[in-house]
Amino acid sequence: MLPSAQGKGIGKKLIEAIKELALEKNQYSILLNVNKYNEGAIKFYEYLGFVNIKSEVIDIGNGYVMDDFVFEMKL
């Protein structure tokens, strides 16, 4: 989300909508990846109840990797 849109409740509403869809699909959790160095996003996800369950490095080609934490929210 662009910094200019942050702090307006949009992200929280989006996660709530995703949560509702996941529950309708009989899912037991929501998983997401976040860059290990994105402190703002990490704090936001933790605030919403997500928990860091692991870290992973994913090769995305051409010498680039995603160096992420995987977060989970139990439903």
URNORGI-V949619 format. One record per residue. RES is the residue in one letter. D_FIRST is the distance of its C-alpha to the first C-alpha in Angstrom with 1 decimal. Layout:
RES & D_FIRST
RES & D_FIRST
//
This chain:
M & 0.0
L & 3.8
P & 6.4
S & 8.2
A & 6.5
Q & 6.7
G & 10.2
K & 10.9
G & 11.4
I & 9.0
G & 7.8
K & 11.5
K & 12.8
L & 11.0
I & 12.6
E & 15.8
A & 16.0
I & 15.7
K & 18.3
E & 20.6
L & 20.5
A & 21.3
L & 24.1
E & 25.5
K & 25.7
N & 27.6
Q & 25.1
Y & 25.7
S & 22.4
I & 18.7
L & 17.9
L & 14.8
N & 14.6
V & 12.7
N & 13.8
K & 16.7
Y & 15.8
N & 12.2
E & 13.8
G & 11.1
A & 9.6
I & 13.3
K & 14.3
F & 11.8
Y & 13.1
E & 16.6
Y & 16.4
L & 15.8
G & 18.8
F & 17.7
V & 20.3
N & 20.3
I & 23.0
K & 23.3
S & 22.1
E & 22.4
V & 22.6
I & 22.1
D & 23.7
I & 21.7
G & 24.5
N & 25.8
G & 25.9
Y & 22.2
V & 21.1
M & 18.2
D & 19.2
D & 17.4
F & 18.1
V & 18.4
F & 17.6
E & 19.5
M & 19.7
K & 23.2
L & 23.7
//
